[in-house]
Amino acid sequence: MLLTLDQLQHLWDVDWLALGARGDGHALRDALLACHEEPQRHYHTLRHLAECLAWLGELRVFASRPEVLAMALWFHDAVYDPQRADNEQRSADWARDALLAHAVAPHTAQRVHDLVLATRHDAPAAGTPGGADPDRDLLLDIDLAILGAEPTRFSEYGRQIRAEYAFVPRWIYRRKRRAVLAGFAARVPLYATVPLRERLEAQAHRNLAQALGGTV
């Protein structure tokens, strides 16, 4: 079920309170909502944010600090310019600075910062040395849940990503996109957390195989 704007706003209030932040944070929340409606976005929109937070809603019991994961999801695409390579860094810095400004404990603000940076998907995989971080694994699995979506949604996602990179010549885009998808397809398991692996792993590999077998 896709969350409505009212539901997103309610979830913000719940998690903001759990963080122990000062004030209601509504100005910050509204700034983040506005970011997700910028014209250069086609996939990294409010819909993606809502899909991620809906997954977290189902899986909160598996998180040690679900409010921290929620805040990382709110910020993980806060800055999104397809023509820049530092979106996650800028988003993470904004998250930490904003949370500190609202009197969130420094270690919590830094944790949100680090989780947002992890959405670059270049951290150690689960089960590898330095890779044991269940909350981070859950966050990354949620961010990649789209790969295991039903085929119609997965195809729509592919078109949306292409629209965000419309400035890239087709032959270059196809080569780079295939490399990204092949990297995900080579990961077995793709999902580090048991609930998402059981629900999405098989479909994700079918989706990726079809995309790699086509024109991407």
ZAMARGU-954153 format. One line per 3 residues: number of its first residue (from 1); for each residue x, y, z of N, C-alpha, C, O, CB. Coordinates in steps of 0.1 Angstrom, whole numbers. Glycine has a CB too. Example, Ala and Ser with C-alpha at 12.3 -4.5 7.8 and 13.67 -1.06 7.14 Angstrom:
% ZAMARGU-954153
1> 132,-57,78,123,-45,78,132,-33,78,142,-33,85,113,-45,90 ~ 128,-22,71,137,-11,71,129,0,79,134,11,80,141,-6,57
***
This chain:
% ZAMARGU-954153
1> 8,-12,0,0,0,0,9,12,0,18,14,8,-9,0,12 ~ 6,22,-9,14,34,-10,9,44,0,-3,46,2,13,40,-24 ~ 18,50,8,14,59,19,9,72,13,15,77,3,26,61,28
4> -1,78,19,-5,91,15,3,102,21,11,99,30,-20,93,19 ~ 1,114,17,9,125,23,6,127,38,15,129,46,6,138,15 ~ -7,125,41,-11,126,55,-4,115,64,1,118,75,-26,125,57
7> -3,103,58,4,93,65,19,95,66,25,92,77,2,79,58 ~ 25,101,56,39,104,57,41,115,68,51,114,76,44,110,43 ~ 33,125,68,34,135,78,32,129,92,39,133,102,24,146,76
10> 23,120,94,21,114,107,33,105,111,37,106,122,8,104,107 ~ 39,98,102,51,90,105,62,99,109,70,96,118,55,81,93 ~ 63,110,102,74,120,106,72,124,121,82,123,128,73,133,97
13> 60,127,125,58,131,139,62,120,149,68,123,159,43,135,141 ~ 58,108,145,61,97,154,76,95,156,81,93,167,54,84,149 ~ 83,95,145,97,92,145,105,104,150,115,102,157,103,88,131
16> 100,116,147,107,128,153,106,128,168,116,132,174,100,141,147 ~ 95,125,173,93,124,188,103,113,194,109,116,204,79,121,191 ~ 104,102,187,112,91,192,127,95,192,135,90,200,110,78,184
19> 131,104,183,145,109,182,148,118,194,160,120,197,147,116,169 ~ 138,123,200,140,133,211,144,147,205,151,154,212,151,128,220 ~ 140,150,193,144,162,187,136,174,193,125,172,198,142,162,172
22> 141,186,192,135,198,197,125,203,187,127,203,175,145,209,200 ~ 113,207,191,103,212,182,96,201,175,98,189,178,109,222,173 ~ 88,205,165,81,195,157,88,191,144,85,181,137,67,199,154
25> 98,199,140,105,196,128,97,198,115,102,193,104,111,183,128 ~ 86,204,116,77,205,104,83,213,92,81,210,81,64,211,107 ~ 91,223,96,97,231,85,107,222,78,108,223,65,104,244,91
28> 115,215,85,124,205,79,117,195,71,121,192,59,133,199,90 ~ 107,189,76,99,179,69,93,184,56,94,178,46,87,174,78 ~ 88,196,57,82,202,44,93,205,34,91,204,22,75,215,48
31> 105,209,39,116,211,29,120,198,23,123,198,11,128,217,37 ~ 120,187,30,123,174,24,112,170,14,115,164,4,125,164,35 ~ 100,172,18,89,169,9,90,176,-4,88,171,-15,75,171,15
34> 94,189,-3,95,198,-15,107,193,-24,106,193,-36,98,212,-11 ~ 118,188,-17,129,183,-25,125,172,-34,129,170,-46,140,179,-16 ~ 116,163,-29,112,151,-36,102,154,-48,98,145,-55,106,141,-27
37> 99,167,-49,90,171,-60,97,179,-71,91,186,-79,78,179,-55 ~ 111,180,-70,118,187,-79,117,182,-94,115,170,-95,133,188,-75 ~ 118,190,-104,115,186,-117,124,176,-124,121,169,-133,114,198,-126
40> 137,175,-119,146,166,-124,144,151,-120,150,142,-125,160,170,-121 ~ 135,150,-110,132,136,-105,121,129,-112,111,136,-116,129,138,-90 ~ 123,117,-115,112,108,-121,110,96,-113,99,91,-111,116,105,-135
43> 121,90,-107,120,79,-98,122,83,-84,115,79,-75,130,68,-102 ~ 132,92,-81,135,96,-68,126,107,-63,130,118,-60,150,101,-67 ~ 113,103,-62,103,112,-59,96,109,-46,101,100,-38,92,112,-70
46> 85,116,-43,77,112,-31,73,98,-31,71,91,-21,65,122,-29 ~ 70,92,-43,66,79,-44,76,69,-39,73,60,-31,62,75,-58 ~ 89,71,-43,100,63,-38,101,64,-23,102,54,-16,113,67,-44
49> 100,76,-17,101,78,-3,90,71,4,92,64,14,100,93,0 ~ 78,72,-2,66,66,4,67,50,4,64,43,13,53,70,-3 ~ 73,45,-7,75,31,-8,85,26,2,83,15,8,79,27,-23
52> 95,33,4,105,30,14,100,30,28,102,20,36,118,39,13 ~ 93,40,31,87,41,45,76,31,47,74,27,59,82,56,47 ~ 69,27,37,59,17,38,66,3,42,61,-4,50,51,15,25
55> 77,1,35,85,-12,38,90,-11,52,89,-21,60,96,-13,28 ~ 95,0,57,100,1,70,88,-1,80,90,-7,91,106,15,73 ~ 76,4,77,65,2,85,62,-13,87,58,-17,98,53,9,79
58> 64,-21,77,61,-35,78,73,-42,86,70,-53,92,60,-41,64 ~ 85,-36,86,96,-43,91,103,-37,103,114,-40,107,107,-44,80 ~ 95,-28,109,101,-20,121,106,-30,132,115,-27,139,91,-11,126
61> 99,-41,133,103,-50,144,117,-56,142,123,-60,152,93,-62,145 ~ 122,-55,130,136,-60,128,147,-50,130,158,-53,129,136,-66,114 ~ 143,-37,133,152,-26,135,154,-24,149,145,-24,157,148,-14,127
64> 167,-21,153,169,-18,167,165,-3,170,160,-1,181,184,-20,170 ~ 166,5,160,162,19,162,155,23,149,160,30,141,174,29,165 ~ 142,19,148,135,22,136,133,37,133,133,41,121,121,16,136
67> 133,46,143,132,60,141,144,66,134,144,75,126,129,67,154 ~ 156,60,137,168,64,130,168,59,116,172,67,107,181,58,138 ~ 164,47,113,162,43,99,152,51,91,155,55,80,158,28,99
70> 141,55,98,131,64,91,138,77,87,135,82,76,119,66,101 ~ 145,83,96,151,96,93,161,94,82,163,103,74,158,102,105 ~ 169,83,82,178,81,71,171,80,58,176,84,47,187,68,74
73> 159,73,58,152,72,45,146,86,41,146,89,29,140,62,47 ~ 142,94,50,137,107,47,148,115,40,146,123,30,132,115,59 ~ 161,113,44,172,121,39,180,115,28,188,121,21,181,125,50
76> 177,102,25,187,95,17,187,100,2,197,98,-5,184,80,17 ~ 177,106,-3,177,112,-16,173,127,-15,168,133,-24,167,105,-25 ~ 176,133,-3,172,147,-1,178,156,-12,172,165,-17,176,152,13
79> 191,154,-14,198,161,-25,199,151,-37,205,140,-35,212,166,-21 ~ 193,155,-48,194,146,-60,195,154,-73,186,160,-78,181,137,-60 ~ 207,153,-78,211,159,-91,218,148,-99,229,145,-96,220,172,-89
82> 211,143,-109,217,132,-117,231,136,-123,238,127,-127,208,128,-127 ~ 234,148,-124,246,152,-130,258,154,-120,268,159,-124,244,165,-138 ~ 255,150,-107,265,152,-97,268,138,-91,259,129,-91,261,162,-86
85> 280,136,-85,283,123,-79,284,124,-64,287,114,-57,297,119,-84 ~ 280,136,-58,281,137,-44,267,139,-37,266,145,-26,290,149,-40 ~ 257,133,-43,243,135,-37,242,129,-23,237,135,-14,233,129,-46
88> 247,117,-21,246,111,-8,254,118,2,250,120,14,251,96,-9 ~ 266,123,-2,274,131,8,267,143,12,266,147,24,288,134,2 ~ 261,151,3,254,163,6,242,160,14,238,168,23,251,171,-7
91> 235,149,10,223,146,18,226,142,32,219,146,42,215,134,11 ~ 237,134,34,241,130,47,245,142,56,242,142,68,253,120,46 ~ 253,151,50,257,163,57,245,171,62,245,176,73,267,171,49
94> 235,173,53,223,180,56,216,173,68,212,180,77,214,181,44 ~ 215,160,67,208,153,78,215,155,91,208,159,101,208,138,75 ~ 228,153,92,235,155,104,234,169,110,231,171,122,250,152,103
97> 236,179,101,235,193,105,221,197,110,220,204,120,240,202,94 ~ 211,192,103,197,196,106,193,189,119,187,196,128,188,191,95 ~ 197,177,122,194,170,134,201,176,146,195,178,157,197,155,133
100> 214,180,144,221,186,155,214,200,158,214,204,170,236,188,151 ~ 210,207,148,203,220,150,190,218,158,186,228,164,201,227,137 ~ 185,206,158,172,204,165,175,196,178,166,189,183,162,196,157
103> 187,197,183,191,191,196,191,176,196,189,170,207,183,197,207 ~ 192,169,185,193,154,185,207,151,190,216,158,187,190,148,171 ~ 208,140,198,220,136,203,231,134,192,228,128,182,219,123,211
106> 243,139,194,253,139,184,255,125,178,257,123,166,266,144,189 ~ 255,114,187,258,101,181,246,96,172,249,88,163,260,91,193 ~ 234,101,175,223,97,167,223,104,154,221,99,143,210,100,174
109> 227,117,154,228,125,142,239,119,133,237,119,121,231,140,145 ~ 250,115,139,261,109,131,257,96,125,260,92,114,273,107,140 ~ 249,88,133,244,75,128,235,77,116,236,70,106,236,68,139
112> 226,87,116,218,90,104,227,94,93,225,89,81,207,101,107 ~ 236,102,95,246,106,85,252,94,78,253,93,66,257,115,91 ~ 257,85,87,264,73,82,255,64,74,259,58,64,271,65,93
115> 243,62,78,233,54,71,230,60,57,229,53,48,220,52,79 ~ 228,73,57,226,79,44,237,77,34,235,74,23,223,95,45 ~ 249,78,39,261,76,31,261,61,26,266,58,15,274,79,39
118> 256,52,34,256,38,30,248,35,18,250,25,11,251,29,42 ~ 238,44,15,229,42,4,237,44,-10,231,43,-20,217,51,4 ~ 250,47,-9,258,47,-21,260,32,-25,264,29,-36,272,53,-19
121> 256,23,-16,257,8,-19,271,4,-22,273,-5,-30,248,4,-30 ~ 281,10,-15,295,6,-17,301,1,-4,313,-1,-3,303,17,-22 ~ 292,-1,7,297,-6,19,299,-22,18,294,-28,9,287,-3,31
124> 306,-28,28,308,-42,28,295,-49,28,286,-45,35,317,-47,39 ~ 293,-60,21,281,-68,21,279,-75,34,289,-77,41,281,-78,9 ~ 267,-79,37,264,-86,49,272,-99,50,274,-106,39,249,-89,50
127> 277,-102,61,285,-114,63,299,-113,60,307,-123,62,279,-125,55 ~ 304,-101,55,318,-99,52,324,-92,63,317,-85,71,320,-92,38 ~ 338,-92,65,344,-85,76,340,-70,75,342,-64,64,359,-87,75
130> 336,-65,86,332,-51,86,318,-48,81,314,-37,80,342,-43,78 ~ 311,-59,78,298,-58,72,286,-61,81,275,-61,77,297,-66,60 ~ 289,-64,94,278,-68,103,271,-56,109,276,-50,119,284,-77,115
133> 260,-52,103,253,-40,107,238,-43,103,234,-38,92,258,-27,101 ~ 230,-50,111,217,-53,107,208,-41,103,200,-42,94,210,-61,118 ~ 209,-30,110,201,-19,107,205,-13,93,196,-9,85,201,-8,118
136> 217,-13,91,222,-8,78,217,-17,67,213,-13,56,237,-6,77 ~ 218,-30,69,214,-40,59,199,-38,56,195,-39,44,217,-54,64 ~ 191,-36,66,177,-34,64,174,-21,56,166,-22,47,169,-33,78
139> 181,-11,59,180,2,52,183,0,37,176,4,28,189,13,58 ~ 194,-7,34,198,-9,20,189,-18,13,186,-16,1,213,-14,20 ~ 184,-29,20,174,-38,13,162,-30,10,156,-32,-1,171,-49,23
142> 157,-21,19,145,-13,16,148,-4,4,139,-3,-5,141,-5,28 ~ 159,2,3,162,11,-8,162,3,-21,159,8,-32,176,17,-6 ~ 166,-10,-21,166,-18,-33,154,-27,-35,154,-36,-44,179,-27,-32
145> 144,-25,-27,132,-33,-28,126,-32,-42,119,-41,-46,122,-29,-17 ~ 128,-21,-49,122,-19,-62,127,-29,-72,120,-33,-81,126,-5,-67 ~ 139,-35,-69,144,-45,-78,135,-58,-78,135,-65,-88,158,-49,-75
148> 128,-60,-67,120,-72,-66,105,-69,-67,97,-77,-64,122,-78,-53 ~ 102,-57,-73,88,-53,-75,82,-62,-86,89,-69,-94,87,-38,-79 ~ 69,-62,-87,62,-69,-97,67,-63,-111,70,-51,-112,47,-69,-96
151> 66,-71,-122,73,-67,-134,68,-54,-140,76,-46,-145,70,-77,-144 ~ 55,-50,-138,51,-38,-144,57,-26,-137,61,-16,-143,35,-37,-143 ~ 58,-27,-124,64,-16,-116,79,-15,-119,85,-5,-120,62,-18,-101
154> 86,-27,-120,100,-27,-123,103,-21,-136,112,-13,-138,105,-42,-123 ~ 94,-24,-146,96,-17,-159,94,-2,-159,102,5,-165,86,-23,-170 ~ 84,2,-151,82,16,-149,94,23,-143,99,34,-147,69,19,-141
157> 100,16,-133,112,21,-126,123,23,-136,130,33,-135,116,11,-115 ~ 125,13,-145,135,15,-155,133,27,-164,143,34,-167,136,2,-164 ~ 121,29,-168,118,41,-176,121,54,-168,125,64,-174,104,41,-181
160> 118,54,-155,119,66,-147,134,69,-145,138,81,-146,113,64,-134 ~ 142,59,-143,157,61,-142,162,67,-155,170,76,-155,164,48,-138 ~ 158,61,-166,163,66,-179,159,81,-181,167,89,-186,157,58,-191
163> 147,85,-177,142,99,-178,151,108,-169,154,119,-173,128,100,-173 ~ 156,103,-158,164,111,-150,178,113,-156,185,123,-154,166,105,-136 ~ 182,104,-165,195,105,-172,193,107,-187,201,103,-195,203,92,-170
166> 182,115,-190,179,118,-204,191,125,-211,192,125,-223,167,125,-205 ~ 199,132,-203,210,140,-209,222,131,-213,231,136,-220,215,150,-199 ~ 221,118,-209,232,109,-213,229,102,-226,218,97,-228,234,98,-202
169> 238,102,-236,236,96,-249,232,81,-246,237,74,-237,248,96,-257 ~ 223,76,-255,217,63,-253,228,52,-252,227,44,-243,208,60,-264 ~ 238,52,-260,248,41,-260,256,41,-247,259,30,-242,257,42,-272
172> 259,53,-242,266,54,-229,257,49,-218,261,42,-209,271,68,-227 ~ 245,54,-218,235,50,-207,234,35,-207,234,29,-196,222,57,-209 ~ 232,29,-218,229,14,-218,241,7,-213,240,-2,-205,227,10,-233
175> 253,11,-216,265,4,-211,267,6,-196,269,-4,-189,278,10,-218 ~ 265,18,-191,266,20,-177,255,14,-169,257,9,-158,267,35,-174 ~ 243,15,-174,231,9,-167,232,-6,-166,229,-12,-156,218,13,-174
178> 237,-12,-177,239,-27,-177,249,-31,-166,248,-41,-160,243,-32,-191 ~ 260,-23,-165,270,-26,-155,264,-25,-141,267,-34,-132,282,-16,-156 ~ 256,-15,-138,249,-14,-125,240,-26,-122,241,-32,-112,241,-1,-124
181> 232,-29,-132,222,-40,-130,230,-54,-129,226,-62,-121,212,-41,-141 ~ 240,-55,-137,248,-68,-136,254,-69,-122,256,-80,-117,259,-68,-147 ~ 259,-58,-117,264,-59,-103,254,-64,-93,258,-72,-84,270,-45,-99
184> 242,-59,-94,232,-64,-85,228,-78,-88,226,-86,-78,219,-55,-86 ~ 228,-82,-100,224,-96,-104,235,-106,-99,231,-117,-96,223,-97,-119 ~ 247,-101,-98,258,-110,-93,258,-112,-78,265,-121,-73,271,-104,-98
187> 250,-104,-71,250,-106,-57,240,-117,-53,228,-116,-55,246,-93,-50 ~ 245,-127,-47,237,-138,-42,241,-141,-27,252,-147,-25,238,-151,-51 ~ 232,-138,-18,219,-132,-20,220,-117,-23,230,-111,-19,210,-134,-8
190> 210,-112,-29,209,-98,-32,205,-91,-20,210,-80,-17,199,-95,-44 ~ 195,-96,-12,190,-90,0,196,-97,12,197,-109,14,175,-92,1 ~ 201,-88,21,208,-93,33,199,-97,44,202,-106,53,217,-82,38
193> 187,-92,45,177,-95,55,168,-106,51,163,-106,40,170,-82,59 ~ 165,-115,60,157,-127,57,143,-123,52,139,-129,42,155,-135,69 ~ 136,-114,58,122,-111,53,122,-106,39,113,-110,31,115,-100,62
196> 131,-97,35,131,-92,21,136,-102,12,132,-103,0,138,-79,21 ~ 146,-110,17,151,-121,8,140,-131,4,139,-135,-7,163,-128,15 ~ 132,-135,14,122,-144,12,111,-139,3,105,-146,-5,115,-149,25
199> 108,-126,4,97,-120,-4,101,-115,-18,93,-115,-27,91,-108,4 ~ 114,-111,-19,118,-103,-31,129,-109,-39,130,-106,-51,121,-90,-28 ~ 137,-118,-33,149,-123,-40,147,-129,-54,153,-125,-63,157,-133,-31
202> 137,-138,-54,135,-146,-67,130,-136,-77,135,-137,-89,125,-157,-64 ~ 120,-128,-74,115,-118,-84,126,-108,-88,126,-105,-100,103,-111,-78 ~ 134,-104,-79,145,-94,-83,154,-100,-93,157,-94,-103,153,-90,-70
205> 158,-113,-91,167,-119,-101,160,-121,-114,166,-121,-125,172,-132,-96 ~ 147,-124,-114,140,-125,-127,139,-112,-134,141,-111,-146,125,-131,-124 ~ 136,-101,-126,136,-88,-132,149,-84,-138,150,-79,-149,131,-78,-122
208> 160,-86,-130,173,-83,-135,177,-91,-147,183,-85,-157,183,-84,-124 ~ 174,-103,-148,177,-112,-159,170,-107,-172,176,-106,-183,174,-126,-157 ~ 157,-103,-170,150,-98,-181,155,-85,-186,157,-83,-198,135,-97,-178
211> 159,-76,-177,164,-63,-181,178,-65,-188,180,-58,-198,166,-54,-169 ~ 186,-73,-183,199,-75,-189,198,-83,-202,207,-81,-211,208,-83,-180 ~ 188,-90,-204,186,-97,-217,179,-89,-227,179,-93,-239,177,-110,-215
214> 174,-77,-223,168,-68,-232,177,-56,-236,189,-58,-236,155,-63,-227 ~ 171,-45,-239,178,-33,-243,182,-24,-232,191,-15,-234,171,-26,-253 ~ 177,-27,-219,179,-18,-208,175,-4,-211,177,5,-202,194,-19,-203
***
